[in-house]
Amino acid sequence: MKAFLISFFIVLNLTISFGQEIDLGSEYIVKWKIFYPSQALRRGMHDAIFQYEDLATNKVNAWLNYNKELKGQLSDNSLKYVRENRVDTRLLKVQVQTEIDKWEKEVPHKTSASLYSNLISNAISRVIASNFLTITDKAQIVCQRLSAIQQLSAAAITSLKIVDNEDALRSIRRLKSTKSYFQNELPEVAKDWSLCPDFTNQNVLAVESIQSLIDFIDNDLAREKTAPSPILGREEYARRLALYTDSNLTPEVLSEMALEEINEVKLLMKDVAADFLKAEFPNMSLAINDDALIRLALADMEKDAPINAADYLAFWQELAEDAIDFIAEHKIATLPKNQTLDIITAPESAGPAARIGWVASAPPFDPNPLTTLNLPSIPETVPKQEQIDFWASFNKPFNRMIVIHELLPGHYMQMKISRESAHPVRLLFPFGIYTEGWATFCEKVLLDAGWEEGNHLTMLAHLRKRLENANRTYTSVKVHTQGWTQEQVMEFSTKTSMVAPQFAKSLWGRLMSSPMQLTSYFLGGAQFTELLADEKARLGDQFNLTFFMDTIMKSGPIPIEEFHDIFSRSVLRKE
């Protein structure tokens, strides 16, 4: 006798008074796609390449007003869509408020020259580089873009009011490079295409419009000497945190939660470190303080490291296969039938990102969903000790744990499964803390199931990562609400939270660029852990881990607390 849980997810439409049905989510996506065609293209919506941004004042105002009107609709609890599609409604509310904040408070169309220079510089290159367009399509779109660039340049001159000096200089450099490309390379690239009859004239006009924008930024646009401080301040941080988590969580409570986690995890690390040292060095005296004990074990962990990029790549390819076998054997989750994963070494051309590595996930709407794991790398031309220190941060126990996070059943598997589900709102506007929270949670699930059982250093690596997640959250709050400096962050991260040097060095930049996202590892992981405990307590012997994991991935990136209701409404059927 097997127990199966059948979960029902209902997506219904909004019926308005005269009988016409409107799906607010689908309607919003259509309008979003029209306003953000370049973003839509990056998300895999290939037909968006036939459109181009129009940031004329009336278009920006229309988009802002639409979001304000929709916010009112989504707050009307009498509407059928809102009542019966509550999860997507929550995601739309967050997205709508984000758009209102962007175009009413941040006003990038008035303060960011880069907004325009980025669009202009990519307008033609993305068309030419496209591998899904015919030559005829490319010729048609290039002609359209030349006209659209003229309109965008005019909109920039009309709308921009003040920019910081660095933004101005960066935009001028980019625009000059684009202008040179249009003048010297584009005619040669497209010489054999069946272009529009007035291509030459339109190209000249596009070049002139770009030069007009350069002159405006260089000579007429008001400038601030320095960029505005990226430090948010307590009030703004609190507002963004509430929006990001769609909750009433305050920075102070979040800080307390993170500090409590730091202290708790360090106690766990002490116990694991002691067990490891006793096993490996039975005659060693452990009469030292907790931090020294942990650091002794971490030092041993970092010695088990790759020697170069080739060694690292081979190790990861083997790890991925081992993870697949483990998930299948222990019935953790239902593995995808077809793997679409490529593991490579990050190219040096990626700059600082090559030192950390990244997962280039397939865009949610891309018909060719290949995911590429770019492994961290460092040139063999740098000093030997620098190489040794680098690979120590990416030691093998760390990777035996992080393969769960990055690939299976973490980011790669979760995104692959969720993109195959019919939830476009969730794919396009995912809930912030779900994705990293899920990958963090998966580490614990597999380790609890016996992954690397008996390997104290793999468990120590997991706890160190868990400690780093809490540290990211704690320092995010401290920097933006209490004015912590880069030096304070570095000292606390390396001394108190024992963050590996390679990761501590990159933390400040991330605190400046994505302070909310850095909280998602800790917050999301904690919420998924609580959810698992609640479901095990609720179902007892009937709890099914495969169903639990599959349901979360198939449902897509939604607010994690919604799963309590989803699971409670599941129907139990025995066969």
Secondary structure, 3 states (H helix, E strand, C coil): CCEEEECCCCCCCEECCCCCEECHHHHHHHHHHHHCHHHHHHCCCHHHHHCCCCCCHHHHHHHHHHHHHHHHHHCCCCCHHHHHCHHHHHHHHHHHHHHHHHHHHHCHHHHCHHHHHHHHHHCCHHHHHCCCCCHHHHHHHHHHHHHHHHHHHHHHHHHCCEEEHHHHHHHHHHHHHHHHHHHHCHHHHCCCCCCCCCHHHHHHHHHHHHHHHHHHHHHHCEEECCCCCCCCCHHHHHHHHHHHHCCCCCHHHHHHHHHHHHHHHHHHHHHHHHHHHHHHCCCCCCCCCHHHHHHHHHHHHHHCCCCCHHHHHHHHHHHHHHHHHHHHHCCCCCCCCCCCEEEEECCHHHHHHHHCCEEECCCCCCCCCCEEEEECCCCCCCCHHHHHHHHHHCCHHHHHHHHHHHCCCCHHHHHHHHCCCCCHHHHHCCCCCHHHHHHHHHHHHHHHHCCCCCCHHHHHHHHHHHHHHHHHHHHHHHHHHHCCCHHHHHHHHHHHCCCCHHHHHHHHHHHHHCCCHHHHHHHHHHHHHHHHHHHHHHHHHHCCHHHHHHHHHHHCCCCCCHHHHHHHCCEEEEC
